[in-house]
Amino acid sequence: MKFSPYLNFDGHCKEAFEFYAEVLDGEIVFMSTFEEAPEDVDVSPGFRDKIMHAQLKVGDQIIMASDAAPQNYDIPQGINITIGVDTPEEAERMYEALSEGGSVRMPMEETFWAQRFAVFSDRFGIPWMVNCDK
């Protein structure tokens, strides 16, 4: 069994996934727009170029996402995507890249359980934690 996060964006899914693919050294394996949806799917004209479904492969894991219509979009809360890395240098790299333009709740620092740990939301509003165990 595997668990895969499914992220919703407020119209920035394509930009976010291209950014995540670069930072996480992943590969976008699928991305379709609402334009490609079957004709019976009701889509407002201004939303047809938004992402209906995307999949990003990072190692043997998949992160999925889509753009949510404005009336259906909720800011993520009560959950974080946690990235576990092997070295403090990799933790610092992930933190610097993903937190740029976002909001930091706990800056990268040493804790009693981790060589490096940080909590933040990226510029797309997605909440993250980066952890490098001791």
Secondary structure as UniProt FT lines:
FT   STRAND          6..9
FT   HELIX           13..23
FT   TURN            24..25
FT   STRAND          27..33
FT   HELIX           34..36
FT   TURN            39..40
FT   HELIX           45..47
FT   TURN            48..49
FT   STRAND          51..58
FT   TURN            59..60
FT   STRAND          61..67
FT   HELIX           70..72
FT   STRAND          81..84
FT   HELIX           88..99
FT   TURN            100..101
FT   STRAND          103..109
FT   STRAND          114..121
FT   TURN            123..124
FT   STRAND          127..133
//
